[in-house]
Amino acid sequence: MAGINGAKFKLMPESPETNLQEIEKKARKIIEEFGGNNKEYSIEPIAFGLKALIVFFFYPDDKNTEKLVDKFEKIPGVASAQLIDMRKIA
């Protein structure tokens, strides 16, 4: 029986003017195609008006999150994507 993992990514926009809602829409699609569920999205203030999109979701053990950074970084308006937390849930 496969276990469940949780992953949290920080998506940094290119500028404070970048539309985080558009980034979130595209991130949702990537996570759904990956098989993630129970998704949470939040905005985290960074500095000088810049905010990051924090993406958290659960996924099955048999999936590998390595390629997700590349996919997130290809979203228009995303300067960088970083895995900031990963843990085994069950």
TORKOL-4160 file (C-alpha; in steps of 0.2 Angstrom, whole numbers, padded with zeros to 4 digits, m for minus):
90
<pt num="1" X="0000" Y="0000" Z="0000"/>
<pt num="2" X="0007" Y="0017" Z="m0005"/>
<pt num="3" X="0009" Y="0031" Z="0008"/>
<pt num="4" X="0005" Y="0049" Z="0007"/>
<pt num="5" X="0018" Y="0063" Z="0006"/>
<pt num="6" X="0015" Y="0082" Z="0008"/>
<pt num="7" X="0025" Y="0095" Z="m0001"/>
<pt num="8" X="0026" Y="0114" Z="0000"/>
<pt num="9" X="0034" Y="0125" Z="m0013"/>
<pt num="10" X="0037" Y="0144" Z="m0013"/>
<pt num="11" X="0034" Y="0152" Z="m0030"/>
<pt num="12" X="0043" Y="0169" Z="m0032"/>
<pt num="13" X="0036" Y="0181" Z="m0044"/>
<pt num="14" X="0047" Y="0192" Z="m0056"/>
<pt num="15" X="0040" Y="0208" Z="m0048"/>
<pt num="16" X="0028" Y="0215" Z="m0035"/>
<pt num="17" X="0016" Y="0219" Z="m0050"/>
<pt num="18" X="0015" Y="0200" Z="m0056"/>
<pt num="19" X="m0002" Y="0193" Z="m0055"/>
<pt num="20" X="m0002" Y="0179" Z="m0042"/>
<pt num="21" X="m0019" Y="0174" Z="m0046"/>
<pt num="22" X="m0013" Y="0169" Z="m0064"/>
<pt num="23" X="0002" Y="0160" Z="m0057"/>
<pt num="24" X="m0010" Y="0151" Z="m0044"/>
<pt num="25" X="m0022" Y="0145" Z="m0059"/>
<pt num="26" X="m0007" Y="0138" Z="m0068"/>
<pt num="27" X="0001" Y="0130" Z="m0053"/>
<pt num="28" X="m0016" Y="0122" Z="m0049"/>
<pt num="29" X="m0016" Y="0114" Z="m0066"/>
<pt num="30" X="0001" Y="0107" Z="m0064"/>
<pt num="31" X="m0003" Y="0100" Z="m0047"/>
<pt num="32" X="m0019" Y="0092" Z="m0053"/>
<pt num="33" X="m0009" Y="0084" Z="m0068"/>
<pt num="34" X="0004" Y="0078" Z="m0055"/>
<pt num="35" X="m0010" Y="0069" Z="m0045"/>
<pt num="36" X="m0009" Y="0081" Z="m0030"/>
<pt num="37" X="m0024" Y="0084" Z="m0019"/>
<pt num="38" X="m0030" Y="0093" Z="m0003"/>
<pt num="39" X="m0022" Y="0108" Z="m0011"/>
<pt num="40" X="m0019" Y="0124" Z="m0001"/>
<pt num="41" X="m0013" Y="0141" Z="m0008"/>
<pt num="42" X="m0007" Y="0156" Z="0002"/>
<pt num="43" X="0002" Y="0172" Z="m0001"/>
<pt num="44" X="0017" Y="0176" Z="0010"/>
<pt num="45" X="0024" Y="0194" Z="0011"/>
<pt num="46" X="0043" Y="0194" Z="0007"/>
<pt num="47" X="0049" Y="0212" Z="0007"/>
<pt num="48" X="0046" Y="0229" Z="m0002"/>
<pt num="49" X="0029" Y="0224" Z="m0008"/>
<pt num="50" X="0035" Y="0207" Z="m0015"/>
<pt num="51" X="0024" Y="0192" Z="m0011"/>
<pt num="52" X="0027" Y="0174" Z="m0014"/>
<pt num="53" X="0014" Y="0161" Z="m0018"/>
<pt num="54" X="0015" Y="0146" Z="m0006"/>
<pt num="55" X="0008" Y="0130" Z="m0013"/>
<pt num="56" X="0005" Y="0115" Z="m0002"/>
<pt num="57" X="m0002" Y="0098" Z="m0007"/>
<pt num="58" X="m0003" Y="0079" Z="m0004"/>
<pt num="59" X="0003" Y="0066" Z="m0016"/>
<pt num="60" X="0006" Y="0047" Z="m0017"/>
<pt num="61" X="0023" Y="0040" Z="m0012"/>
<pt num="62" X="0026" Y="0033" Z="m0030"/>
<pt num="63" X="0027" Y="0051" Z="m0037"/>
<pt num="64" X="0043" Y="0061" Z="m0038"/>
<pt num="65" X="0042" Y="0080" Z="m0035"/>
<pt num="66" X="0059" Y="0084" Z="m0044"/>
<pt num="67" X="0052" Y="0089" Z="m0060"/>
<pt num="68" X="0039" Y="0100" Z="m0052"/>
<pt num="69" X="0052" Y="0114" Z="m0049"/>
<pt num="70" X="0055" Y="0115" Z="m0068"/>
<pt num="71" X="0036" Y="0115" Z="m0072"/>
<pt num="72" X="0033" Y="0129" Z="m0059"/>
<pt num="73" X="0047" Y="0140" Z="m0066"/>
<pt num="74" X="0040" Y="0139" Z="m0083"/>
<pt num="75" X="0024" Y="0148" Z="m0077"/>
<pt num="76" X="0025" Y="0165" Z="m0085"/>
<pt num="77" X="0029" Y="0178" Z="m0071"/>
<pt num="78" X="0038" Y="0165" Z="m0060"/>
<pt num="79" X="0056" Y="0170" Z="m0056"/>
<pt num="80" X="0060" Y="0155" Z="m0046"/>
<pt num="81" X="0052" Y="0140" Z="m0037"/>
<pt num="82" X="0059" Y="0131" Z="m0022"/>
<pt num="83" X="0053" Y="0115" Z="m0012"/>
<pt num="84" X="0053" Y="0122" Z="0006"/>
<pt num="85" X="0045" Y="0107" Z="0015"/>
<pt num="86" X="0042" Y="0089" Z="0011"/>
<pt num="87" X="0036" Y="0076" Z="0024"/>
<pt num="88" X="0028" Y="0059" Z="0025"/>
<pt num="89" X="0010" Y="0060" Z="0030"/>
<pt num="90" X="0004" Y="0042" Z="0031"/>
